[in-house]
């Protein structure tokens, strides 16, 4: 536990509760932490704490580093924290914080690293954030809808940025032309918003990765390399996966896609080689190396996968496929669980040229990294992520069954069905990664009905 008599340690300049996950279980942060007024760095992230942030933390005016990510805390962020104007680093992702994204953060003009992802905070992103001109790493994501929409206008003067991730915020408006002056910007993630207009042609001259997927954008690809434009109307003739990208434009409900050779099933061994299961089903090879913003099409052209996010702070480097390091648990078809794709932001699978009909989707999940049976802190870790199918959340905090209508465009006549993309979307909360074992789609012959989603853990 965290002892409430911490008032006797007022001489401390640095406090770290430990580097392991869930070191403190069901503990509450004591208000006495506010007595440690000489602290320069405070870290209690990666724990299983309870309760809210003590308002007394506002007394720690010398703090320049605050790491409270994945701590288990919830509730509103105290206004008293506005006193921490010396902060240069704030990590507060993956918590149950509520209320609006605090505008007082804009007064922390020394900030270089701000991460607010996977919380219950509401937007918008205040325009006053334009005062944070020293920011080098800005990651704000998963904001709930506020009283007004967020835009990118506040970014105009943030020319020191190296990493910018504003995915999943319902941002509106257009991409500022001033991005061309961001000479230090290497990673730009704006996916899953409502940004429209034309993608600036000079936006990516120095970028290492660009993700503008699932925005109503047009224009041309500004660079070769790590880029993801799925779900846009951007012309990507420079991409190796031109065919897949063209087919994936079927995500736009206004585009009719005619399938010359439609398929009715596919199976994927996520992150691993081609493998048959005990029932004779063959799972396609999915071992292609993906990166910070990638799109890959299978050799059969039946499916595609996109990955988004950068492991910039991962001590093990940018590893996008996890290897099973746990003991063999004699799981049925255990060969299918030796590898898994992981992604720091989102992982999506798409069915290409699927015949119209009612489909059953089966997902198999298996933990291949964290040992739940361990007596150490590793045994307390849990993955937190969402699964969307056809834009419908089917797995989140609670497991549910979702129905998605299947349909045809009867106006085209017999034999000219209009296909749509079936997509599985894996999104993550905070800094956690997403790991998926295998995915299997097959066609159910029914005259009418809904698409039922089934999830199933591997059988022992």
C-alpha positions in Angstrom: 0.0 0.0 0.0 1.0 3.7 -0.3 1.4 4.8 3.3 -0.5 8.0 4.3 2.4 9.3 6.4 4.4 10.3 3.4 4.4 13.8 4.9 7.7 12.8 6.6 9.5 12.5 3.3 9.3 16.2 2.2 12.9 16.1 1.1 12.2 13.7 -1.8 12.9 14.9 -5.3 11.8 11.8 -7.2 9.2 9.2 -6.4 8.5 6.1 -8.5 6.1 3.4 -7.3 7.8 0.8 -9.4 8.2 -0.2 -13.0 6.0 -3.3 -12.9 2.3 -3.4 -13.7 -0.1 -3.5 -10.8 2.4 -3.1 -8.0 -0.3 -1.5 -5.9 -3.6 -3.3 -5.9 -6.8 -1.6 -4.6 -4.7 1.2 -3.0 -5.9 4.9 -2.8 -3.5 7.7 -3.4 -3.1 9.6 0.0 -3.6 13.3 0.1 -0.3 13.5 2.0 1.5 13.2 -1.3 0.9 16.9 -1.6 3.4 17.4 1.2 6.3 16.3 -1.0 6.8 19.8 -2.3 10.3 19.2 -3.5 9.3 16.5 -5.9 10.5 17.0 -9.5 9.3 13.6 -10.8 6.2 11.6 -9.7 5.3 8.2 -11.3 2.6 5.9 -10.2 1.6 4.6 -13.6 1.0 0.9 -14.5 -0.7 0.1 -11.2 -4.2 -1.0 -10.1 -5.1 2.0 -7.9 -8.6 3.1 -7.0 -10.3 6.4 -6.4 -9.5 9.8 -7.8 -6.5 12.2 -8.1 -6.0 14.0 -4.8 -6.3 17.7 -5.3 -3.3 18.1 -2.9 -1.1 17.1 -5.8 -1.5 20.7 -6.9 1.0 21.6 -4.2 3.8 20.0 -6.1 4.7 23.1 -8.1 8.2 22.0 -8.8 7.1 18.9 -10.7 8.4 18.6 -14.3 7.5 15.0 -14.9 4.1 13.3 -14.1 3.4 9.7 -15.1 0.0 8.5 -14.1 -0.9 6.4 -17.2 -2.6 3.0 -16.6 -2.9 3.7 -12.9 -6.5 2.7 -12.5 -7.7 6.1 -11.3 -11.0 7.7 -12.4 -13.2 10.7 -11.9 -12.6 14.4 -12.7 -9.2 15.9 -12.9 -8.8 18.4 -10.0 -8.6 22.1 -11.0 -5.8 22.4 -8.4 -3.5 20.6 -10.8 -3.4 23.9 -12.8 -0.7 25.0 -10.4 1.8 22.5 -11.9 3.0 25.0 -14.5 6.5 23.6 -14.6 5.5 20.3 -16.0 7.4 19.2 -19.2 6.0 15.6 -19.4 2.5 14.4 -18.6 1.4 10.8 -19.3 -2.2 10.3 -18.3 -3.6 7.7 -20.8 -5.6 4.6 -20.0 -7.5 5.9 -17.0 -11.2 6.5 -16.2 -10.9 10.2 -16.0 -14.2 12.1 -16.7 -15.2 15.6 -17.5 -13.7 17.9 -20.2 -10.2 17.8 -21.4 -8.7 20.4 -19.0 -8.1 23.8 -20.6 -5.6 24.7 -17.9 -3.2 22.3 -19.7 -2.7 25.1 -22.2 -0.9 27.2 -19.4 1.8 24.5 -19.1 4.0 26.3 -21.7 7.0 24.2 -20.8 5.3 20.9 -21.9 7.2 18.8 -24.4 5.4 15.5 -24.0 1.6 15.2 -23.5 -0.3 11.9 -23.8 -4.1 11.7 -23.1 -5.5 8.6 -24.7 -8.0 6.0 -23.7 -9.9 8.0 -21.1 -13.5 9.0 -20.6 -12.7 12.7 -21.1 -14.8 14.8 -23.5 -13.7 17.2 -26.2 -13.2 19.6 -27.7 -9.4 20.2 -27.8 -9.2 23.8 -26.7 -7.8 26.3 -29.2 -5.7 27.7 -26.3 -3.5 24.6 -26.7 -1.8 26.7 -29.5 0.3 28.2 -26.6 2.1 24.8 -26.1 4.8 25.7 -28.7 7.5 23.5 -27.0 5.5 20.3 -27.6 7.5 17.6 -29.3 5.2 14.6 -28.6 1.4 15.2 -28.6 -1.0 12.2 -28.3 -4.7 12.9 -27.7 -7.2 10.3 -28.6 -10.6 8.7 -27.9 -12.2 11.9 -26.7 -16.0 11.7 -26.2 -18.2 14.1 -28.0 -18.3 17.5 -26.3 -20.5 20.5 -26.7 -18.6 21.5 -29.8 -16.3 19.8 -32.4 -12.5 19.9 -32.2 -10.5 21.1 -35.2 -6.8 21.3 -36.1 -6.6 25.0 -35.9 -4.7 25.0 -32.6 -1.7 23.2 -34.3 -0.6 26.2 -36.4 2.2 27.3 -34.1 3.3 23.9 -32.8 6.2 23.6 -35.2 8.4 21.6 -32.7 6.3 18.5 -33.0 8.0 15.3 -33.9 5.1 12.9 -33.1 1.4 14.0 -33.5 -1.4 11.5 -32.9 -5.0 12.9 -32.8 -6.8 9.7 -33.9 -10.3 8.9 -32.8 -11.4 12.4 -31.8 -14.2 13.3 -34.3 -12.0 16.2 -35.5 -13.6 18.4 -38.2 -12.3 20.9 -40.7 -9.3 20.6 -42.9 -5.6 19.9 -42.5 -3.8 23.2 -42.1 -1.4 24.2 -44.9 1.1 25.2 -42.1 2.0 21.5 -41.7 4.5 22.0 -44.5 6.5 24.1 -42.0 6.7 21.4 -39.4 10.3 20.4 -40.2 10.6 18.1 -37.2 7.4 16.2 -37.7 8.1 12.5 -38.3 4.9 10.6 -37.4 1.5 12.0 -38.1 -1.7 10.1 -37.2 -5.1 11.7 -37.9 -7.1 8.6 -38.6 -10.8 7.9 -37.7 -11.9 11.6 -37.6 -14.2 13.8 -39.8 -11.4 15.8 -41.5 -12.4 16.8 -45.0 -10.9 18.7 -47.9 -7.8 18.0 -49.9 -4.7 16.4 -48.4 -1.9 19.0 -48.8 0.5 17.7 -51.5 3.5 19.0 -49.5 2.5 17.5 -46.1 4.7 14.5 -46.2 8.2 15.4 -47.5 9.9 14.4 -44.2 7.4 12.1 -42.6 8.3 8.6 -41.7 4.6 7.6 -41.3 1.3 9.1 -42.2 -2.2 7.8 -41.3 -5.2 9.7 -42.5 -7.5 6.7 -42.8 -11.3 6.9 -42.4 -11.6 10.6 -43.2 -13.6 12.1 -46.1 -10.3 13.4 -47.7 -9.4 13.7 -51.3 -6.1 14.5 -53.1 -2.9 12.5 -54.0 -0.4 10.6 -51.9 2.4 13.0 -51.0 5.1 10.4 -50.4 6.2 6.8 -50.7 6.6 4.8 -47.6 4.6 4.1 -44.4 1.1 5.4 -45.2 -2.5 4.5 -44.6 -5.3 6.1 -46.6 -8.0 3.4 -46.2 -11.5 4.8 -46.0 -10.6 8.0 -47.9 -10.9 9.1 -51.5 -7.2 9.8 -51.8 -5.5 8.8 -55.0 -2.8 6.4 -54.0 -1.3 5.3 -57.3 2.1 5.3 -55.7 1.2 2.5 -53.2 2.2 -1.1 -53.8 -1.3 -2.1 -52.6 -3.1 -0.1 -55.2 -5.6 -2.9 -55.9 -6.5 -3.4 -52.3 -6.8 0.3 -51.7 -9.1 0.7 -54.7 -11.3 -2.2 -53.4 -11.3 -0.7 -49.9 -12.9 2.4 -51.2 -16.1 0.3 -51.1 -16.2 1.4 -47.5 -17.7 4.6 -48.9 -21.4 3.9 -49.0 -21.7 6.0 -52.1 -19.5 3.7 -54.2 -20.8 0.6 -55.9 -18.3 -2.3 -56.1 -19.0 -5.1 -58.6 -17.3 -8.3 -57.7 -16.1 -10.3 -60.8 -15.0 -13.3 -58.7 -16.6 -13.0 -55.3 -15.5 -15.2 -52.5 -17.6 -16.4 -49.5 -15.0 -17.2 -46.9 -11.5 -16.5 -45.7 -9.4 -17.4 -42.6 -6.3 -15.7 -41.3 -3.5 -16.8 -39.0 -2.7 -13.4 -37.5 1.0 -12.8 -37.6 1.9 -16.3 -38.6 2.4 -18.6 -41.5 -0.2 -20.6 -43.4 -1.6 -23.3 -41.1 -4.4 -25.8 -41.2 -6.5 -26.6 -38.1 -7.8 -29.9 -37.0 -11.0 -29.4 -39.0 -9.1 -29.0 -42.2 -9.7 -25.2 -42.5 -6.6 -23.5 -44.0 -5.6 -20.2 -42.3 -3.7 -17.9 -44.7 -0.2 -16.6 -44.1 -0.2 -13.3 -42.4 3.5 -12.9 -41.6 4.1 -9.8 -43.8 6.1 -7.2 -41.9 4.0 -4.1 -41.2 5.1 -0.8 -39.8 3.9 2.4 -38.3 1.3 3.0 -41.0 0.8 0.0 -43.3 -1.6 -1.7 -45.6 -1.1 -5.3 -46.9 -3.2 -7.4 -49.2 -3.1 -11.2 -49.1 -1.7 -13.1 -52.1 -5.2 -14.4 -52.7 -6.7 -10.9 -52.7 -9.4 -12.2 -50.4 -8.5 -10.0 -47.5 -6.3 -7.1 -46.4 -4.9 -5.8 -43.1 -3.9 -2.4 -41.9 -1.9 -1.4 -38.9 -1.4 2.0 -37.3 0.7 3.4 -34.5 4.3 3.8 -33.5 6.2 2.0 -30.7 8.4 5.0 -30.2 8.8 4.4 -26.5 9.0 0.7 -26.6 12.4 -0.5 -25.1 12.3 -3.5 -27.4 11.9 -1.4 -30.5 9.1 -1.5 -33.2 7.9 -5.1 -32.9 4.6 -5.6 -34.7 4.3 -9.4 -34.3 4.4 -11.0 -30.9 5.9 -14.5 -30.4 4.3 -16.8 -27.9 6.6 -17.1 -24.9 4.2 -18.9 -22.6 4.2 -22.6 -21.7 2.3 -25.0 -24.0 -1.2 -25.3 -22.5 -2.2 -28.1 -24.8 -4.7 -25.8 -26.5 -6.5 -27.3 -29.5 -4.7 -26.1 -32.7 -2.0 -24.6 -30.6 0.1 -24.0 -33.7 -2.3 -21.2 -34.6 -1.4 -19.4 -31.4 2.4 -19.1 -31.7 2.2 -15.6 -33.1 -0.1 -12.6 -33.0 -0.2 -9.2 -34.6 0.1 -6.3 -32.2 -0.5 -2.6 -32.8 -0.1 0.4 -30.6 -3.2 2.2 -32.1 -5.4 0.1 -34.3 -5.4 -3.2 -36.2 -8.0 -3.8 -39.0 -8.8 -6.8 -41.2 -10.9 -6.4 -44.3 -12.7 -8.9 -46.5 -12.2 -8.2 -50.2 -14.8 -9.2 -52.9 -17.0 -10.9 -50.4 -20.2 -12.2 -51.9 -23.4 -10.6 -50.5 -25.0 -12.7 -47.9 -25.2 -13.4 -44.2 -21.8 -14.2 -42.6 -20.8 -15.7 -39.4 -17.6 -14.3 -38.0 -15.5 -16.2 -35.5 -12.6 -14.7 -33.6 -10.2 -16.7 -31.5 -8.1 -14.9 -28.8 -5.2 -16.3 -26.8 -2.8 -14.4 -24.6 0.7 -15.1 -25.8 2.7 -12.6 -23.8 1.4 -12.1 -20.3 1.3 -15.2 -18.0 -2.0 -15.0 -16.1 -0.9 -18.0 -14.0 2.2 -16.2 -12.8 2.5 -15.4 -9.1 4.3 -12.2 -9.9 2.8 -8.9 -11.0 2.7 -10.2 -14.6 -0.2 -12.5 -13.5 -2.3 -9.4 -12.7 -2.1 -7.8 -16.2 -5.1 -7.7 -18.4 -5.5 -6.5 -22.0 -8.1 -3.8 -22.7 -9.3 -3.3 -26.3 -12.4 -3.0 -28.4 -13.5 -5.0 -31.4 -15.7 -3.4 -34.1 -17.3 -5.3 -37.0 -18.9 -3.1 -39.7 -18.5 -0.1 -37.4 -20.5 -1.9 -34.7 -18.8 -2.5 -31.3 -19.1 -6.2 -30.5 -16.4 -6.6 -27.8 -15.5 -3.8 -25.4 -15.8 -3.6 -21.6 -18.5 -6.2 -21.9 -19.0 -8.9 -24.4 -22.1 -8.5 -26.6 -23.8 -9.8 -29.7 -24.3 -7.4 -32.6 -26.5 -7.6 -35.7 -25.5 -6.0 -39.0 -27.8 -6.1 -41.9 -26.6 -7.8 -45.1 -27.9 -6.3 -48.3 -27.8 -6.2 -52.1 -28.4 -3.5 -54.7 -31.3 -5.1 -56.5 -31.4 -2.3 -59.0 -28.3 -3.7 -60.7 -30.1 -6.9 -61.7 -29.3 -10.6 -61.1 -25.6 -11.4 -61.1 -24.5 -7.8 -60.5 -24.4 -7.7 -56.7 -22.8 -4.7 -55.0 -20.3 -5.9 -52.4 -19.3 -4.2 -49.3 -16.2 -4.6 -47.1 -16.4 -6.6 -43.9 -13.9 -5.2 -41.5 -12.7 -6.2 -38.1 -11.3 -3.2 -36.2 -9.1 -3.7 -33.2 -8.6 -0.5 -31.2 -6.6 -0.2 -28.0 -6.8 1.9 -24.9 -3.8 3.9 -23.8 -0.5 2.3 -24.3 -1.6 -1.3 -24.4 -1.2 -3.3 -27.5 -3.7 -5.5 -29.3 -3.1 -9.1 -30.0 -5.3 -11.3 -32.1 -4.8 -15.0 -32.6 -6.8 -15.9 -35.7 -9.8 -14.7 -37.6 -12.1 -16.9 -39.7 -15.0 -15.8 -41.9 -17.4 -18.1 -43.6 -20.7 -17.7 -45.5 -24.0 -18.8 -44.1 -26.6 -19.6 -46.7 -29.8 -17.9 -45.6 -32.4 -16.0 -47.6 -32.4 -13.1 -45.2 -31.4 -12.1 -41.8 -28.7 -10.4 -39.8 -25.0 -10.9 -39.3 -24.5 -12.4 -35.9 -21.1 -12.0 -34.3 -19.7 -14.9 -32.3 -16.6 -14.8 -30.1 -14.9 -17.8 -28.8 -11.8 -18.5 -26.7 -9.6 -21.4 -27.7 -10.7 -24.7 -26.4 -8.5 -26.6 -23.9 
